[in-house]
Amino acid sequence: MKLRDIFSTIYSHENFPDTGIEDISVDTRDVPKGSLFILLEGENFDPHTKVQDIEDNVSFFIAEKEINTQKPYMIDPDVREKLSQIFSSFYDQPERKMEHIGITGTNGKTSVGSIIQHLYNGYVKTSYIGTLGIQIDKEPVTFSLNTPTTPQAPELFGILNYFVETNIDKNIMEVSSHALHQKRTKGIPFKYSIFTNLSTDHLDYHYTMENYLQAKKLLFDELPIDSYAIINKDDPYADTIIENCDAKIITYGIEAKSDFQATSIQISENGTAFSVLHNDEEYRFETSLIGMFNIYNLTAAISTCLLEGMDYLTIKNQVKTFKGVPGRLEKVLTDERNIYVDYAHSPDGLENVLETLNKLKGNNKIITVFGCGGDRDTEKRPLMGKIAEERSDVVIVTSDNPRTEKEELIMEDIKFGMEKQPISLTNREDAIKKAIDMSTSEDLILIAGKGHENYQIIGKEKIEFDDKLVSLEILQSRKSLISS
């Protein structure tokens, strides 16, 4: 591809040489021959100082500041904001060759996206980008990513190009607040954008709830006029989210009057039955999922598919066969204890899960094991401690992904929101063992914070750790000791 073709609509006022570009790179460790290289200064590394080490393979540089090179270059201090446009142009606008469903909110993104993908199964060919990785028709696809939820523009548009090559009809994406603030998804013409909810999270990055809200709102401010904004009407931020939104506004909810309203909800430990009212029609569903938060997630997904024109019976049958998302109120498969693992790592997420378990516990105890991630939002830690204490019979505070923070200090932040001293065990395996040892077969154990993750990040090291597997190993060890 010619340089001037890549830049024709991005830098239309500039004259560029007729240079051939074979690839684009932003990584000094990977510079293919004939590359357009974009220099982006990071917190710990400045590639502008390494230009002469890589220039042999570079055909053209874009720099944020002046550089010393014999190769042609231009300076654009705002090039970060144009990354999506540049990579879209290089890959011949792959985002315009499929339909996109974007999901944003503090909680529920992965669940809503996974449900939609399941409902579409056998209806159209789908792809998925989110916390659980990259998938095509529910099968994982391996990519090297720098971010777990919404990839940076260089990876994202390469992935979309791959989806075009594999004839994807609909792409389902989790769209994080970080991605929106950094304009990673700019230019993607979402047909459906879903807002699940907003609660305290990521304030280490956004600093204030207002900034966090405005980042989420960007997804809806930029929607095309012929698209749909599907909004949780029960969330207090709903009206603000849809201000200045040109798309068709569609609401869903339980409490507030909505376009798609969940009603007649019957929850048991075996599952849930509920109806969705829309345009004077009542659609009845059954699911193995439990919890009011799952009713919201299911209603958002059902709304999307009904708007898309899927027939009711197909959706009904698909809802019934959906077994849940890994690590989202997932029950560990054992008859010896009632153990649930959940990804809840925000106050609202933890509260939702514990409210559900409280409806199931009867006269038995809820024992909650959880911690908070290090190098992340500190304000939510005491809030989560307070919620865990108020909605559990026993709380065991432990480590999560402490990263470079001291585990003990994170745990002290959690305990600051609690009236009584909880059980504190720094080692997460010891904490899970303690919960099992002090429980009966009828009690409910919640291990929260990590869900589907199969690792812990301690310092700079990622070590293997899976809450489900650790629980099963502890139970097996107990069985062996008893039998001996």
SULMOWO-V180161 format. One record per pair of residues at least 12 apart in sequence whose ideal C-beta (glycine too) atoms are under 6 Angstrom apart, sorted by the first residue. I is the first residue (numbers start at 0). J is the second residue. Records with the same first field share a line. If there is no record, write none. Layout:
BEGIN
I: J, J
END
This chain:
BEGIN
0: 20
1: 17
2: 15, 18, 20, 59
3: 15
5: 88, 89
9: 81, 84
18: 58, 59
20: 35, 58
21: 33
22: 34
23: 35, 89
24: 36
25: 37, 39, 153
27: 46, 49, 53
30: 53, 56
32: 56
33: 58
34: 56, 57
35: 59
36: 57, 60
37: 61
38: 62
40: 63
47: 66
50: 66, 68
54: 68, 70
57: 70
59: 71
60: 72
61: 73, 75, 78
62: 74
63: 76
80: 182
82: 152
83: 152, 185, 186
86: 152, 153, 156
87: 156, 186
90: 156, 160
93: 159, 160, 163
94: 159, 187
96: 163
97: 167, 170
98: 169, 190
99: 170, 187, 189
100: 171, 191
101: 172, 174, 189, 192, 218
102: 173, 193
103: 174, 215, 218
104: 194, 195, 196
105: 196, 197, 198, 200, 345
106: 196, 347, 348
107: 195, 296
108: 173
109: 129, 130, 324
110: 296, 324, 327
111: 296, 299, 300
112: 129, 171, 173
113: 324
114: 300, 321
115: 171, 300, 303
116: 171
117: 317, 321
118: 300, 304, 314, 317
123: 168, 169
124: 167, 168
125: 169
126: 162, 167, 170
127: 171
128: 172
129: 148, 173
130: 147, 148
142: 158
148: 173, 175
149: 174, 175, 178, 183
151: 183
152: 183
174: 218
176: 201, 211, 214, 215
179: 214, 217, 218
180: 214
188: 223
189: 226
190: 226
191: 227, 303
192: 218, 219, 222, 228
193: 229, 299
194: 230, 231, 240
195: 231
196: 231, 234
197: 236
198: 345, 347
199: 346, 379
200: 345
201: 376
202: 376, 378
203: 375, 376
212: 236
216: 240
219: 240, 244
220: 243
222: 246
224: 245
226: 246
227: 246, 247, 249
228: 241, 244, 246, 248
229: 249, 302
230: 250
231: 252
232: 250, 252, 255, 257
233: 252, 253, 254, 255
251: 298, 299, 302
259: 275, 277, 298, 302
260: 276
261: 273, 275, 294, 298
262: 274, 276
264: 294
266: 289
268: 359
270: 286, 287
271: 286, 289
272: 285
273: 294
275: 298, 301
282: 311
284: 315, 318
285: 319
286: 318
288: 323
289: 355
290: 355
292: 351
301: 314
325: 451
326: 340, 342, 450, 451
327: 342
328: 341, 352
331: 467, 470
333: 474
335: 474
336: 435
337: 443
338: 444, 470
339: 445
340: 446, 450, 466, 467
341: 447, 450
342: 450
343: 447
344: 448
346: 379, 382, 383, 386
349: 383, 386, 447
350: 386
353: 390
356: 443
360: 443
363: 441, 442
364: 392, 442
365: 391, 392, 443
366: 393, 434, 438, 444
367: 387, 391, 394, 445
368: 395, 430, 431, 434, 446
369: 447, 448
370: 397, 398, 399, 448
371: 399, 409, 413
372: 399, 400
373: 401, 402, 404, 409
374: 402, 403, 404
377: 412
380: 412, 413
381: 415, 416
382: 416
384: 413, 414, 416, 417
385: 416
388: 417
394: 421
395: 422, 430, 433, 434
396: 410, 413, 421, 423
397: 424, 427, 430
398: 425, 427
399: 448
400: 455, 456
401: 457
402: 456
406: 425
410: 423
428: 469
431: 469, 470
432: 473
435: 473
446: 466
449: 466
453: 465
END
